[in-house]
Amino acid sequence: MSVNHSGGRAVEWRRDGILEIGRTVGYNRHSTLQNDHPRGTTLLFNTWTFFAFALVVFPLYYKASFRWQNRLLLAASYVFYGAWDYRFLSLILFSTVVDYIVGRRIATTEVASARRRLLLVSCVVNLGLLGVFKYFNFFADGFQSMLGMAGIHTSPVSLSIVLPVGISFYTFQTMSYTIDIYRRKLEPVRNFTDFALFVAYFPQLVAGPIERAKNLLPQIVSPRTVCRRQIIEGAWLIGWGLFKKAIIADNIAIFVDEAFFPGNHWASGSLCLFAIYGFAIQIYCDFSGYSDVARGLGKLMGIEIMQNFNLPYMATSPQEFWRRWHISLSTWLRDYLYVSLGGNRHGRWMTYRNLMLTMVLGGLWHGAAWTFVLWGVYQGALLAVHRYLFVDLGLAGPGGKAGRWISRLVMFHLTCFGWLIFRAGSVAQIGSFLRRIFTSFILDLNEARTVFAVLFFGGILALVEMWIRNVDDPRVRPGWNGPIGAAAATILLIVALIFWPPQIKEFIYFQF
């Protein structure tokens, strides 16, 4: 019996079933792979197991014909996903079959009411799976609390379940497929293997990007070629993504986890502040590192996966931040939720309402915990206030180069406050951090290692990210295979050998 993540909670895990009625148990939100990972032979990108997996898949892929390439990738994707827990395959296969059939039926149905019912089937199935496995305990506890406040006392009921890894990502991906067909923006794919590969494509399956069918499916249904440029860029993205994850994120996580440890009341205000800065770097390197590896693996197969991050901490406003951070989710929420709610088409107050609802649901997407709901409220408030000041009132923002850098600095700290809400284990811990930051901000020499870690790894991140930021722009692409690229790779390799972390950690977004 082990402990596993389920959004903002933990659940009791047993070998005799994915889902049972039971009791919940406590956990540390960002736990290590070695300590409490209940699953089987996991294929994390930052393990030798995945390297062996790739050594088998890629040579076979390059030798196979187009149709056999797709069959091989589908089989490899199911092996990749089943390695976490083979029972999860039944869920992803069920979702795939439902959306494949629904998509075909919507395309051939002309009656508007029948089309809506078919779309409703897809939404209910996908959101129903997500709701049961991710949110049942959260809403059950909330309902019980409401009854308790009304004087009605009931016995607690909870599900002891394993949160299927990546379920939040592939449910959104398949839903976008049926919604686009319903909106007549996409034709359904005829070959089931191709559609199943679109849903389960292993590089981006468990932590995104959340691909759109209009981008990924055409590359799946057509023969692919791999050029020299893709191999070079793919290798660089894989190497840099793993460096960000293993060297920067996992090393900073040691200090961040220590500061955020439940019941830690000894940390000074300065340590709390640098832990927040550290988490800002950690979550970016962890999540964007996964996306970089996914994109790099795709390039090695001749498949271009969308860019999911674009220097988000260079944003000067909340809107720009969400155009740069987790782009696949922010555009999904915009296109399928915000627009469906009415967007900005029905007046100022309805626009504020739609922004708030979109971000609250976006926060809840990350996990079943009140801190994620509060984080969504905070992000919605930032968007609404900024729109009120600079769009509705027409105020002019700071101009010039200096003004833009001031805006970036302000936006970075607003973002960091959001990361405090996001990372905190409880609402009480948020208050504790803020109280210590504003009442006991004294830098202890013993805390110098935290400051050094944040500055050192943050500096490496800034320098390399600024250098490779235009990897997808052929007009300014850096010399990946030239002396600058070789020198940069050598320096990163030396740093990696010196700072290789003692433990392998899961990617943070695996729990979402």
N, C-alpha and C positions, 0 to 999 in steps of 0.2 A: 504494500500500500504506500502510495507516494502523494506528493503535493504537486499540483499543476495550476497554472494561471487560468483565470476566467474573468477577463476585464479587470475590475477593481477588486475582485474577490479571489479566494482560492477554493479548491474543491477537493474532496476525497476521491482518489483515483483507485479503481479496482480492476483486476484483470478480467472479471466476469461480465463486463458490459460497459458500453460507453455512457449510459445514462441510468442512474438509480436515484431513488429517494434516499436522502441521507442528511448528514450534518455537514456544515462547512467548517473549515479549519483555517488558521492564520498562515500568512506567508510574507516573505520579503519580496516586494514588487519586482525588483530587478535581480533575480537570483542567478547563480552560475550554473552552467551546464553540468558540471561534475556533481554538484551537491544534491540537486533535487529534480533532475530531469527524468520523468517517468517513462519516456518513450523508448523505442527500440534503437536501432542503428541509425542515428540521425545524420542527415546529409547537409550539415551547415557548410556554407561557402568557406568558412575559415577552419576547416578540418581536413586532415589527410584522407578521411573517408570519401569526402566529396572529390578530392583530387583523383583518387582511384576510380571513382564513378565517371569522371570526365575523361580519363584515359581510355575507358572502354567505349563511351558513347561517341566521342568526337571522331576517332578513326573510322568507326562503322558508318557514321553520318557522311563523311567525305567520300566513302566508297559506294554508298547506296545511290540508287536512282531516286528521282523526285518523290514518287509515291511511297517508296520504302523509307525515304527520309522522314516523311510525316508519320508513318507507322512506328518507326524507331523512336522518334521524339515523343509520341504519345505513350509508348510503353515505358520509355525512360522517365517521363513525367509522372506516370502512375507509380513507378518504383520509387522515385524521389519523394512523392507525397506519402506513399504507403510506408516508407521507412520510419515516419513519425509514429504512425499507428495505422495498421492495415485497415482497421474498421472505418477510418475516415474516408476511405475510397468509396464506400457505399453512399455517403452524403454527396460528394462531388459528382459521382456518376448519376445519382438521382436528379440533382439540379441540372446537370448537362442534358439528360434525356428530356426533362420537362421543358426546358427552354428551347431545345432543338425542335420539338413537336409544336410548341406554342408559336415559335417564330414562323415555321412553315404554314401553320394554320392562319395566322394573322395576315400573312401575305396573300393568301388565296380567298380571304373573306372580305366581302364588300359592305356588309351590313355593319353600321357604326356600333350599334349596341353589342353585337356579337364580338366585334374586335375589342371593345372595352372589356368584355367579360374574359376574353382570352388573355389580355394584358394583366387583368386582375389575378388570374391564375398564376402567372409568372411571379408577380409581386408578392402574393400571399405565400407561395411556396418558398421563395428565397428569403423574404423577411421573416416568415414563420420559423424556418430553420435557424436563422440568426437570432430571433427572439428567444427561442427555447434554449439554445446552447449558450447564449451570451447574457441575456437580460432577465431570465425567469426569476432567479433568486433576488435580483435587485428590485424588481417591481413587486415580488411577493413580500419582501421585507417592508417596502414602502407602504403597501396596502395594509399589512399587519400593524404598522405604526399608526396609520390613520384610524384603524379600528380601535387601537388602544387609546388614542386621544379622545375617541367618542365613548369610551367606557366599555367597549366590547373586547373581551380578552379571548384570544384563540391560540391554539397550539401552532408553533412555527412549522412551516412546510418549506423545504428546500430541495433542490435537485443536486445530487452529487454527480457531477458531469465533468468530462474532459472538454475543454474548449478546443474544437478542431482548428489546428493552425491554418491561418490564411483565410478563414471562412468570411471575414469581413471584406476581403479583397475580391475573392472570386464571385461572391454573391452580387456585389456591385458591378462587376465586369459583365456577368451574364444578364443582369437586369438592363444594363445600357443597351445590350444587343436587342432584346425584345422591344424596348421603348423606341429605339431608332427605327425598327421595322414598323412599329405602330404609327410612328410619325412620318412614315414613307420616306425616310432618309437612307434606308439600307435595304438591300435585297437579302433574303435568307440564304445561307449556305446550304447546298444540297448534300454534300458528302458528310456523313456523321463523324467520320474520323477527323476531318478538318475542323469541324466545330468543336469536337472534344479536345483537340489540341489547342484551339484558341482559349478554351476555358482553363486547361491544365498546364499550359506551357511552363515548364519548370523554372526557368531563370527568374520569372517575375510572379510566380504562383503564390508564394506565401507572404510576401511583403511588398508587392507592387513593382513598378507602377501599375495602376489600374488601367489597363489598356482599353482603347475603344476598338470596336469591331472594324470600323472603317479604316483604321491604321494597320492593325495586326492581321486581320483575315485576308486581305489581298496578298500579303506576303506569304501566308500559309498555303493558299490555294494555287499559287503560281510557282513555277520552278525558280530556284534561287542560285545565285552565284556568289562566291566569296572573293573579294578583290584584296590586293595587297594592303591598300589603305585601311580596310576594315580590320584586317589582322593586326596591324600596328596599333590602331586606335583601340581595338578591343583588348589587346594585351595591356595597354597603358591604363585603360579604365578598370580592368580587373585588378591590376597591381595597386593602383592608387586607391581603389575602393577597399581592398583588404587592408592597406596601410591605415586608412582613416578609421576602419573598424577596430582592428587588432592593436594598433600602436597608439593611436590618439584616443579613441573612445574608451577602450577597455582599460587603459592606464588611468585616465581621468576618472573613470567610474569608481576606482578604488577609493578616491578621496570623496567623491560625491556620495557614494553609498554610506560612507562613514558619517558624513555630516547629516544625512537624511535618515539615519538609522532611528527607528521608533524609540522614543524615550531618551534620546540624546539631548541632554540639557546643559552639557558642559561647553558646547561649541560657542565661541565668541561671535559677536556680530560680524566681524571681518571674515571669519571662516564661513559663516552662513552666506555672506555676500559672494565670496569667491566660489562657494559650492554652487550657487545659482549660475554664475558665469560658466563654471565648469560644466554644469549640466547643459547649458546652451550649446557648448562646443560638443559635448558627448552625444547628445541626441541628434545633432546635425551630422556628425561624422558617422554615427552608427547607421542612421537611416539613409543618408545620401550615399554612404559607403555600400550598402546593400544595392541601392539603385544603380550605382556605377558598375558593380560586378554584374548585375543583371543585364545592363546595356552592353557591357563588354562581351559577355557570353553570347548574347544575341548577335553581335557583330561578327563573331567567329563562325556563326551559322548563316550569315548573310541576311539576318533579320534585324531591322532597326527598331528598337524599343524607344518610346518617347522619353524625353528628358524630364526628370521629376523635380530637379532642384536647379536654381540659377542664382547663386550668391544671395540667398534670402536676407542675410544680415546687412546687405547693402541697400535694403529697401528704405525709402523715405516716408512711407505712409502705410497704414494697414492694408489698403487695397493692393499696393505694390508688393507687400510682403506675401500675400496669398497668391499673387501671380508668380512668385518665386519659390514658395515653400510647398512641398507635397502637391505639385501642380496637377497631378492626375486626380487627386481627391478634390481639390478646390474647384477645378473645372467641372468635375462630375456633380458636385453640390450645386454649382452655378447653373449648369445646363438642365439637370433633372429634378432639382428641388426648388431652387430660388426662382427660376423661370416659371416652373409649374405653379408656384404660389402666387405668381403675378409680377415678380420682379419689381421694377420701378415704374410700372405702367399705370398704377392706380393711385397716384398721389404720394405726398411726402410721408405721411404716417404709416401707410401700408407698406411703403418701401422699408421704413425702419423695422416694422414688424417682421417683414420677410427676411431681412438681414439677421435679425435676432433669432428667429426660428431656424434658419439655415445653419447658423453657427452653433446653436444649442444642440441640434441634432448631429452636427458634425463633431461636437465634443463628446456626445453620447456614443457616437460611432467608435470612438477610441476605447471605450470601456464602460462597464456598469459600476460607476462610482460617482458620488456627489462632487468630488474634485474635478472630474471630467465635465460634468454639467456646468459647474461654476466656471471652468476654463472656457467653455462654449459661450456662456453669458458674457464673460469678459471680452472675448474676441468679437462677439456681436456688438457689444457696446462701443468698442474701439471703431469698428466700421461705421456704426450709426453716427457717433459723435463727429468723426472726421468728415463724413458726408454732409452733416448739418453745417459744420463750420466752413468747409471749403467748396461745397457745391451749392447748398441751399442758400447760405448767407453770402457766398462769393468772396470769402476772405482770400487774400493772396498769401501763399506760403513764402518762406524765406527764399530769396533769389540768389543767383550766383553760385559759384563753386563752394564758397564758405557756407552759405546757407544750406546747400544740399548736404554737406558733411554734418552740420548741426542737426538737420532733420534725421540723418542716419543714426546719429548718436542717441537722439531722443527715442527714435523708433526701436533701436536695439534694446534700450532699457525697458521700454514698454513691453517688448517681447520677452525679456528676461523675467519680468514680473509674472507674465503669463506662464513661463516655464516653472516658476515656483509653484503656482497653482496646480499645474500639470503633474509635477513630480512629487509633490507632498503626499504623504500617506493619509492625511486627514485634513479637514478644515482647521482643526486646532493647531496642527503643525505649521500651517501658513501663518497664523497669528503669532506663533512662537518665533519663527524666523524673522518676521518683520519687527517684532518687539526687540529682539536682540540686535538687529542691524541698527536700529535707531536709538538704542539705549546703551549698548556696550560695544561700540565699534573701536576696539583696541587690537592692533596687530601684534600677536605674540610671535616671537622668533621661532617657536616650535611649529607655527603654522606656515612658515616660509616655504615649505615643500609644496603646499597646496598652491600658493601664489606662483611659485616657480613652474609647477606643472601646467597651470592654466596659461601663463604667459608663453612658456616654451612651446607647448603643443598648439596653442592658439596661433602663435607666430608661424609655425610650420604650415599650418592649415591655410592661413591667409596668403602666404607667399606662393605656395603651390597652386591653390585654387585660382588666384588671380592670373597665374601663368597659363593654366590650362582651360580657362573659362571659355575660350572660343574653339574648343575641339570640334564643334559641329559647323564652324564657319570656314569654308575652304579659302576665303580671302585672307584670313589672318591666322590660319592654323599653324601652331608652333612646329618646330622641326623635331618630330617625335623620334625619327631614326637618325638624327644628326648628332653632333657632339654635345649640344645642350641637353638633348633628351637623354643621352648616355650618361652625362655627368649627373643629371637630376636623379636618374634611376639608381646610380651608384650611391649617392648620398642617402637616398631614402632606404636603400638596402642596409647600409651601415647603421642608420638610426634604428631600423627594424630589428637588427640583430642585438643592439644594445638594450632596447626597450621592449623586447617581446614580453607580453604579459604572462604572469604565472598561471592564469586560468583562462580557459576558453569560455566565452560568454555568448549566450544567445543574442541575436539582434533584438533590440527593444521592441520593435513593431511586430514581432512574432506573437505577442500576447494580445494584439488587437485584431 
